[in-house]
Amino acid sequence: MTITRTLVRGVGGYLPERVLTNQELEKTVDTTHEWIVQRTGIEQRHVAAEGEFTSDLATRAAERALKSANMTIADIDFIILATTTPDLTFPATAALVQNKLGMSHGFAFDLQAVCSGFVYAIATADSHLKNGMGKRALVIGAETATRLLDWEDRTTCVLFGDGAGAVVLEAVEADEEDWDQGILASRLRSDGTHWNKLYCDGGVSTTGTTGHVRMEGKEVFRHAVGMITDVVDGVLEDAGFSSDQLDWFVPHQANRRIIDGAGKKVGIPPEKVVVTVNRHANTSAASVPMALNEAVLDGRIKDGDLVMLEAMGGGFTWGACLIRWKS
């Protein structure tokens, strides 16, 4: 008897060239490098250049993921792009990326779950692949989050950056002895009663404007650790594992204190937690694949490792995904 499993075949990431440090922000808003680092762990962020769009960042990350997988765009059956910062109201930015990659077959669509978007997209692609809607998928998280910022609001403008990350997924038929590979379990959650704790104050059908990020920081922090623990514990239970069996924890890179708090509550030692937030800040849906890409490229994540992905974002949305790594 065989079972369909979804494997990660390649990873890729991209950061814009421009780096904006905390010291530079000190000159424009009432903040200090020490204040930002103490409360968030962030030291710098990357900012997309004028004329550089979310689709451009996504395309660069996708190209690197395809190269990592030793595949071309002709091998891909569909694209899912997780983003909160699309190039246009429509068409989907995924379709623009599809065009930039030279792909005219298959299908492509955007998925919007804010910072949880990539985890949502992984679970969605896994379901599509297991249901026979394709053999291989390109899943991307990409954001130009700095374009949603009020640069006079020191509580939010220091937190976000731009970037993109991508993975190539492939469905394989695994024999019984190989069932323990690829994506093993996922859980997704949302609770709209918390929408006004982290949101953007503009939209097509409300203000007709893009708007800016607004956040109740203490409320987000208060809910984050518990929500993260909920889905991580649930995924481990679904797959029949415990936290001490995890090799790597790859969380959403929003705030170092949230990352540390979640790791401690779940029971994951700091040396098993991938942390990149200090170098690129919160890149929303791009943060998890970017951190994953770094840990794969530097050799930390290797075949056989048990890897937990996790994210929480506006909505609130949150989710987790457990992967037995086999590239």
N, C-alpha and C positions, 0 to 999 in steps of 0.2 A: 504493500500500500504506500502511495506517495501523498505528499501534501505540498501545496504551493507556499513557498516562502519568498519574501522580498529581501534581497540583499542590497547593500550599499556598494556600488561598484567604483565610484569615484567621488572626489570632493574638490571644491574650489572656493576661493574667496577673493574679494577685491575691496580695497579702500582707496578713496580719492587721494590725490597727491597732497592737497593742502591740509596741514596740521594746525589746529587751533589749541593752544595751550591754556592752562589755567592762568598763567601769568599774563597772557594777552587779555583774557577776560577781566582781569583785575583793573584794566585801564578803562573799561567801558561800563561795568556794573559794580555795585557795592558788594564785593565778595573778595575772598583771598584764596590763594592756592591751598593753604592749610585748612581752611574751612571746608572747601570742596572735597579734599582728600579724606579728611576726618569723617565726613558724613556719607560719602559715596564711594571712595576709593578711586575716583576718576582723576587722571592727571592730564589727559588731552583727549581730543576728538578730531575726526577728519570731516572736512566740509567739501561737498561737491562743488566743482568749478561752475562758473556761469556757462550756461549752455550744456552742462552735463546733467543728464536726467536719470531717474530711477531705472529706466530701461537700459541705459548705457552701463550702469553699475551691474545690473542683473546679467547683461550679456557678457561682460568680462568675467564674472564669476562662473557663469555657465560654460564658457569656453574652457576655462581651467578645469572644471569638473569633468567635462568630456575628455580632455587630454589625460586627466588622471585615470579615467576609466578605459582609456585606449579605444575610444569610440568617436564617431562623428555624429552630427545632427541627423543623418539619415537613419541611424540606429534607434532614434527616439520616437516613441509613439504619441506622447502627449507631454505638455508642460503645465505645471501649476506654479504660479507666482504668488507668494504671500507678500502683501504690501499694504501699507496704510497711506502711501504717498504716490499714487499713480501719476503717470505723465499727464493723462487727460481724463476727463470724466468718463468718456468712452472713446474708442474701444478699450478693451482690457489691455493693460500694459503687457500681459503675457503674450498677446497677439503681436505687439510691437517687437518684443524680444524674439518671438518666433520668426518674424520677418527679418530681423537683424542677423539671426543665425542662419538664414537661408532655408528655412523649413516651411513647406507649403502643404505638407500632409498632416494627418493626425488632428489633434485639437489642443487648444490652450485657453486657460482661464485664470483670472485672479481670485484670490481668497483673502478675505479681510477679517482677521481676528486680532488685530493690533500686535502686541508683542508675542502673543501665543501663535501667531500666524504660521510660522514654519512647522511647529509641532502639529497643528491642525492639518497642514498641507501634507506632511509625511503620512499621517493616519489616513487621509483621503486618498492619496496616491496608492498606499498599500491596499486599501479596499478595492480601488479600481483595478489594480494589477491582479489581485486574487480573484476578481470577478471576470477576468478575461477581456478587459477593455483595452489591453495593450500588453506588451512584453517588457518595455522599458519606459521609464519616465524621468523627466528632468524636473526636479523640485528646487525652487529658488526662494530665498528670502532677501528682499532688497528694499532699501529705504533712503530717501533724502529727507530725513526727519528734521534736519535743521531748518527746512523751509516752513515748518509748522510752529516755529518758536517765536515768542515775544522776547526780543533781545534786551528788554528792559525789566523782565521778570527774572530776578536772580534765582528764584526757587525752581525754575524749569529750564532756563536757557543753558545752564551748566551741565545738564544731565544727558543731552542727546548728541548723536553724531550720525554720519552717513556711512553706508557700506552695503555690501552684498555677500551672500554665501550661497552655495548650491551643492546639490548631490545628484548623482545619477543612480537610479534604482532599477533593479532587474528582478523579474519574477522567475524563479526556478522551481522545478519539481524535485523535492527532496525525499529520499527514502527514509524509512522510519529511524534509522540510526543517525540521520542528519537533520531531524526535525528541529533540534536545538541550534538554529542558526538564523541570521537575519532579524527582521522585525518580529519580536515575540508577542508583544502586547502593547496596546495604547489605551489611554483614557483621556477624554475631553470633557470639559465642564465650562459652564457659564452661569452667571447670575446677574441679570440686568438691573436688579434693585440697587446695584452699586455704580450705575453708569456715570453719575455726576461726581464721583471721586477721582476719576481720571478720564478726561474727554477733550475733544477739540470743539471750540465754541463757534464753529462755522460749518456750513454744509449747503449742498445744492438746493434742497427743498426748504431750508430754514432761513438762512441769511443770504444765500447766493454768493458767499465768499468762502475762502479756504479756512479762515479762522486760525486760532492759536491753541497750543496745548495748555490745558488748565488741570491742576492736580492738587488734591489734598494729601500732601506727602505723608503725614502721620497716619492717616487712615489707610493709605495704600500699604504702608509698611506693616501696620497692625494686622491686615488681612493676609498679606503675601505669604508669610511663613506657614501659616496653617493650611492655606489652600494648596501650596506646593506639596506639603507633606501628605495631604489627602490623596492626591493623584499618584504621587510616587509610591506610597504604601499600597495603593490599590493596584497599580500595574505590577508591582512585585508579587502581590498575592495572586493576581490573575495568571502570572507566568510560573508561579511556584518557586520563587526565590526569596531570599532575605537580603537586607541592605549590606550585610557583611560579605556577601558574595559579589557585590559590584566591584568592577575594576576601575570604572571612571564615571563620574557624575558631571554632565555638561549642562549647566543651568543657563537660563536667560541672564544675560550680562547687563543688569540694570543698576545694581547697587551692591557694593561689596558686603555691606552689613546684612542685606537680605540673603545673599549667597551663603555667607558664613552661618547665619541663623538657620537656614533651611538644611544645610549640610549637617549641622550639629543635631537638629531635631530628628532628622531621618537616620542619623547614626553613621554618617559617612565621614571618615577622617579627612582633614584638609589636604593631605598629599594626594588624595584621589579626586579632588575637585579641580576642574579646568576653569581658570580665571583669566579673562582677557580684558575686562571692563576698564582697567586702568589705562589702556592704550587707545581705546576707541569709543568709550562711553556707551550709552544705551543706543544701539542701532535697531531697536524694535525687532521686527520679524527677521532681521539679518543677523542678530547677535548669536543665536544658537548655532546656525551653520558655520558662521565665521570662527567661533570657538572650536567647533568640531573639526573644521578644516585645519586649524593650527595644530591641534593635538594629534591628528593623523600624520600631518607632514613632518612634525618633529619626532615622530616615532613613539610617542606615548601610547596611543591607541594602536593596537596590533591585532592580527587575527586571533580569534578565540576569546578576546576580552568581552566582558559584559558591560554595556554602556547604557546609562540612563540619560535621556534628554528631557528637559523640563522647561516650561515657560509660564509666565502669568502676565496679563496685560489688561488694558482698558476693556470695560464691559460689565463686570469683570469677566475675563476669559482665562482659563488655565488648562494645562494638559501635560501629559508625560508620555514617553515612548521608550520601551526597553528593546535594545538591539544586541544580539550576539554577533560581534563583528566578524565578518568574513567577506573580504573584498575580492 
